[in-house]
């Protein structure tokens, strides 16, 4: 068993995981965004849950409004961007199955 207390600091960091899945928290300040047409997880699905704030996801050129309680599935290899469109920080919890990052610092996994 692994347990962690989520702390929503700035930016993105992986907080817990194992060989099969991992969780990360992300905070985007007002007007900030992350990702784009080259942001893909070729081997992982990403579940994004909005804890607080407002934003917009663009997944494969389709726009989706984000608000507290939104749960978004970004499927394996879908290009995506997340943007804060509100006045307060956009805070999300993200789950990757299987893991998309090799460390808690949020680095892409090493490939064989």
N, C-alpha and C positions, 0 to 999 in steps of 0.2 A: 504494500500500500504506500502511496505517496500523497502527501497533503501539503498544500501551500496556501498562504494568505495572499490574495491578489492585491497588488499595489499598483495603481495606475500612475506611473511616472511618465515622463515625456518619452515620445518615440515608440519603439517596438522592442519587445524582448520575450524570448521563450521562457516560460516559468516552470514547466514540468513536462515530463514525457518518458516514454519507454521505446522499445523497438517497433511498436505497432502504431503509436499515436503520440501527439504532443499538443500542448496548449501554450498560447502566447497572449500577451496583452498589448494593445496598441492605443496610443493617445495621439490624436492629430489636433493641433491648435487651429484656431479660427483661420480659415483661408488656406490651410495646408492640405496637401494631397500626397498620395503614394501610389506607385505603380504606373501602369500605362500599357500600351500595346505590346510591349516586350516583357511584361510582368506575368509570368506563368509558373505554375508548379506542375512540371511535366509528369510527375509520378504520384501526386497527392491531391485529394479533395480538400477543400478548405471550407469549414463552417465558420461564419462570422456572425457573432451575436452583439447587438448594440446595447450597451449598458446605459449610456447617457449621451446627450448631444444629438445633433442632426447632421445628416450628410447625404451623399449620393454615391452609389456604386455604378460603375460602367463595366458590364461584363459582356464580352463579345459584342460590343457596340450597343448593348441594350442598357437603358438607364433604369435604376431602381432607387427610390427614395429610402433613406435610412433614418430611423427614429428609435427611441428606446423600445425594446422588446422585439425589434426586427431580427429574424434569423434568416441568414442568406447562405445558400450552398453555392460555392464556386467550384465547379467540377474540374477534375483533372485536366490540365492543359488549357483552360479557358483564360484568355487575356483579361486582365482586370485592373481597375483603378478605383481607389477609395478617396473621397474628398470630404472635408468638413465644410458644409455650407451654412452652418449656424453661427451663433455668437459665442457659444461655450465650447470647451474641448469635446471632441468626439472620442468616446472611450468604448473600445470593443474587446471582446474575448474571442480568440480565434483557435479553432481546433484543426489539426492537420492529420489526415489518415491516408497512408502512412506518414511518418514525419517528413517534413519538407526542409528542416534545418538541422544541422549537425551539432549545434551548441546553443547554450542559453543566450548567447550574444546575437543569435538570429542569422547565422551564416548558412548559406546553402550547403547541403551535404556534399561530401567528397564523393566522386564517382569512380568506379573501377575502370 
